[in-house]
Amino acid sequence: MVSGIHVRRPYHLLSELEATYFFLMERRPSTIDIQEQWPILDIDQTLTLCAQSGIRHGYRGPYPEPFTLDFLITEKIEGKIRYRAASIKNPKDAANPQVRQRLAIEHAWCGEWGVPWTLVDTAKFDRTLLANLRFLRAWFKNRYEPCLDDIERFAQRFELYYRTNILLDELIQQVAHCLRLPAPLARDTFLYCAWSNRITVSLQYPLSLDQPLILHRDAHHD
């Protein structure tokens, strides 16, 4: 269970894969809302779609059980509100014929309502990525309130001081000294800058204050 940034409520995430995708969607500037385990209550239509496809509809006792979308995401793109659905499965489950049948019903129902639906490729979702996202997200846990001018100044100075052989904590201290920021505030400002991609860190490698930082641009040279 995590507290949401865009909508301040608890989110119930059922797996590490779901948590990873949730955090990735939170980082997108276009994201307005994320709804997890969104039930398709249009039971008559899902029953019809199942009958047409020869797929058994789920039941709980004598009652049809709603299909659920892992995520229904609300975005604002070019000034317009848009919705899209995403299903999160590990590669093994995504290849399971029974799972794919259920996904086909989700896809068909979303198609009828004009909602883009995606089966997310989770092959590159690992614990390093999840740990890094949680590390960056600590600015929110620490109740940091971003100020646009401050984060722009921090990002510019960080870029100036950045070296691949300096520990992250040392880099932050150098920027903090230059901008006369308390150490905790400087750390949270860095985390927010990285979370919002003003500092483009690589998420392929473990992030830690006691290790050098690899920026996304440097990762391409490995």
C-alpha positions as CSV (number, residue, x, y, z in Angstrom):
1,M,0.0,0.0,0.0
2,V,1.4,3.4,-0.9
3,S,0.1,7.0,-0.7
4,G,-0.5,8.6,-4.0
5,I,1.2,11.8,-5.2
6,H,-1.4,13.0,-7.8
7,V,-4.4,11.9,-5.7
8,R,-3.7,11.8,-2.0
9,R,-5.1,8.4,-1.1
10,P,-3.8,5.0,-0.3
11,Y,-3.2,2.8,-3.4
12,H,-3.5,-1.0,-3.1
13,L,-0.9,-2.6,-5.4
14,L,-0.9,-6.3,-5.7
15,S,2.6,-7.0,-6.8
16,E,6.1,-5.5,-7.3
17,L,5.3,-5.3,-11.0
18,E,2.2,-3.2,-10.3
19,A,4.2,-1.0,-7.9
20,T,6.9,-0.4,-10.5
21,Y,4.4,0.6,-13.2
22,F,2.5,2.8,-10.8
23,F,5.6,4.7,-9.9
24,L,6.6,5.0,-13.5
25,M,3.2,6.5,-14.3
26,E,3.4,8.9,-11.4
27,R,6.6,10.3,-12.9
28,R,4.8,11.3,-16.1
29,P,3.8,15.0,-16.2
30,S,0.7,14.1,-18.2
31,T,-0.7,11.8,-15.5
32,I,-3.7,13.2,-13.5
33,D,-5.1,10.1,-11.8
34,I,-4.3,6.4,-11.6
35,Q,-7.1,4.0,-10.6
36,E,-6.0,0.5,-9.6
37,Q,-8.1,-2.7,-9.9
38,W,-10.7,-0.8,-11.8
39,P,-13.9,-3.0,-12.0
40,I,-15.7,-3.3,-15.3
41,L,-19.3,-3.2,-14.0
42,D,-20.8,-3.5,-17.4
43,I,-21.5,-7.2,-16.7
44,D,-24.1,-7.7,-19.5
45,Q,-21.5,-6.7,-22.1
46,T,-18.6,-8.8,-20.6
47,L,-21.0,-11.7,-20.5
48,T,-21.8,-11.1,-24.2
49,L,-18.2,-10.7,-25.1
50,C,-17.4,-14.0,-23.3
51,A,-20.2,-15.8,-25.1
52,Q,-19.1,-14.5,-28.5
53,S,-15.5,-15.6,-27.9
54,G,-16.3,-18.9,-26.2
55,I,-14.7,-17.8,-22.9
56,R,-16.0,-18.7,-19.5
57,H,-17.0,-15.6,-17.5
58,G,-15.9,-15.6,-13.9
59,Y,-18.4,-16.1,-11.1
60,R,-18.5,-15.6,-7.4
61,G,-21.1,-18.0,-6.2
62,P,-24.2,-17.6,-8.4
63,Y,-23.2,-14.0,-9.5
64,P,-21.0,-13.0,-12.4
65,E,-17.7,-11.5,-11.1
66,P,-16.6,-8.3,-12.8
67,F,-13.5,-8.2,-14.9
68,T,-10.9,-5.7,-13.5
69,L,-8.4,-3.5,-15.3
70,D,-5.1,-3.4,-13.4
71,F,-4.9,0.3,-14.0
72,L,-7.1,3.0,-15.6
73,I,-5.0,6.1,-16.1
74,T,-6.3,9.6,-16.6
75,E,-4.0,11.9,-18.6
76,K,-4.1,15.4,-19.9
77,I,-2.5,15.6,-23.3
78,E,-2.5,18.8,-25.4
79,G,-5.2,20.2,-23.1
80,K,-7.5,17.2,-23.4
81,I,-8.5,14.6,-20.9
82,R,-7.8,11.1,-22.1
83,Y,-8.2,7.6,-20.5
84,R,-6.2,4.5,-21.1
85,A,-6.0,1.1,-19.5
86,A,-3.0,-1.1,-18.7
87,S,-2.7,-4.7,-17.7
88,I,0.3,-5.8,-15.7
89,K,1.4,-9.5,-16.0
90,N,4.7,-11.2,-15.7
91,P,6.0,-12.8,-18.9
92,K,4.9,-16.3,-17.8
93,D,1.4,-15.2,-17.0
94,A,1.2,-13.1,-20.2
95,A,1.8,-16.3,-22.2
96,N,-0.7,-18.4,-20.3
97,P,-3.7,-19.1,-22.7
98,Q,-6.3,-18.8,-19.9
99,V,-4.9,-15.4,-18.9
100,R,-4.8,-14.2,-22.5
101,Q,-8.4,-15.1,-22.9
102,R,-9.3,-12.8,-20.0
103,L,-7.1,-10.1,-21.4
104,A,-8.8,-10.4,-24.7
105,I,-12.1,-9.6,-23.0
106,E,-10.6,-6.5,-21.3
107,H,-9.2,-5.4,-24.7
108,A,-12.5,-5.9,-26.5
109,W,-14.5,-4.0,-23.9
110,C,-12.0,-1.1,-23.8
111,G,-12.1,-1.0,-27.6
112,E,-15.9,-0.7,-27.6
113,W,-15.5,2.4,-25.4
114,G,-12.6,3.9,-27.2
115,V,-10.2,3.4,-24.4
116,P,-6.7,2.4,-25.5
117,W,-5.6,-0.8,-23.7
118,T,-2.0,-2.1,-23.3
119,L,-0.5,-5.3,-22.0
120,V,2.6,-3.8,-20.5
121,D,6.0,-5.4,-21.3
122,T,7.3,-6.1,-17.8
123,A,10.4,-8.0,-18.9
124,K,12.7,-5.2,-17.7
125,F,10.9,-4.6,-14.4
126,D,13.3,-5.8,-11.8
127,R,14.0,-5.1,-8.1
128,T,16.7,-2.6,-9.0
129,L,14.3,-0.5,-10.9
130,L,11.7,-0.7,-8.2
131,A,14.2,0.1,-5.5
132,N,15.5,3.1,-7.5
133,L,11.9,4.5,-8.0
134,R,11.3,4.1,-4.2
135,F,14.6,5.9,-3.5
136,L,13.7,8.8,-5.7
137,R,10.2,9.0,-4.4
138,A,11.4,9.6,-0.9
139,W,11.1,13.4,-1.5
140,F,7.3,12.9,-1.2
141,K,7.6,10.7,1.9
142,N,9.7,13.5,3.4
143,R,7.0,16.0,2.6
144,Y,9.2,18.1,0.4
145,E,7.3,21.0,-1.3
146,P,9.0,21.8,-4.6
147,C,9.7,25.4,-5.7
148,L,10.3,25.8,-9.4
149,D,13.0,28.4,-9.1
150,D,14.9,26.4,-6.4
151,I,14.8,23.1,-8.4
152,E,15.9,24.8,-11.6
153,R,18.9,26.4,-9.8
154,F,19.7,23.1,-8.1
155,A,19.6,21.1,-11.3
156,Q,21.8,23.6,-13.1
157,R,24.4,23.6,-10.3
158,F,24.3,19.8,-10.1
159,E,25.0,19.5,-13.8
160,L,28.0,21.8,-13.3
161,Y,29.5,19.8,-10.4
162,Y,28.6,16.3,-11.7
163,R,31.5,13.8,-12.1
164,T,31.1,10.1,-12.6
165,N,33.7,9.3,-9.9
166,I,32.2,11.3,-7.1
167,L,29.8,9.8,-4.5
168,L,26.2,11.1,-4.8
169,D,26.2,12.4,-1.3
170,E,29.4,14.4,-2.0
171,L,27.8,15.9,-5.1
172,I,24.8,16.9,-3.2
173,Q,26.9,18.5,-0.4
174,Q,28.8,20.5,-3.0
175,V,25.6,21.9,-4.5
176,A,24.2,22.5,-1.0
177,H,27.3,24.5,0.0
178,C,27.1,26.5,-3.2
179,L,23.4,27.3,-2.8
180,R,23.6,27.5,1.0
181,L,21.0,24.8,1.5
182,P,20.6,22.6,4.6
183,A,21.7,19.0,3.8
184,P,18.3,17.4,4.2
185,L,16.7,20.0,2.0
186,A,19.4,19.5,-0.6
187,R,18.9,15.8,-0.6
188,D,15.1,16.1,-1.1
189,T,15.7,18.7,-3.8
190,F,18.0,16.3,-5.7
191,L,15.4,13.5,-5.3
192,Y,12.7,15.7,-6.7
193,C,14.9,16.9,-9.6
194,A,15.7,13.2,-10.5
195,W,12.1,12.1,-10.0
196,S,10.9,14.9,-12.4
197,N,13.7,14.2,-14.9
198,R,15.3,17.6,-14.4
199,I,18.3,15.5,-13.5
200,T,18.2,12.4,-15.8
201,V,19.5,9.6,-13.7
202,S,19.9,6.1,-15.1
203,L,17.5,3.6,-13.4
204,Q,19.4,0.6,-14.6
205,Y,22.0,0.8,-11.8
206,P,21.4,0.9,-8.0
207,L,20.9,4.4,-6.7
208,S,22.5,5.2,-3.3
209,L,24.0,8.2,-1.5
210,D,27.2,6.2,-0.9
211,Q,27.8,5.3,-4.6
212,P,28.7,7.4,-7.7
213,L,25.7,8.4,-9.8
214,I,25.2,7.3,-13.4
215,L,23.2,9.7,-15.5
216,H,21.0,8.4,-18.3
217,R,23.3,9.9,-20.9
218,D,26.4,8.1,-19.4
219,A,24.5,4.7,-19.3
220,H,24.5,4.6,-23.1
221,H,28.3,4.5,-23.1
222,D,28.6,1.3,-21.0
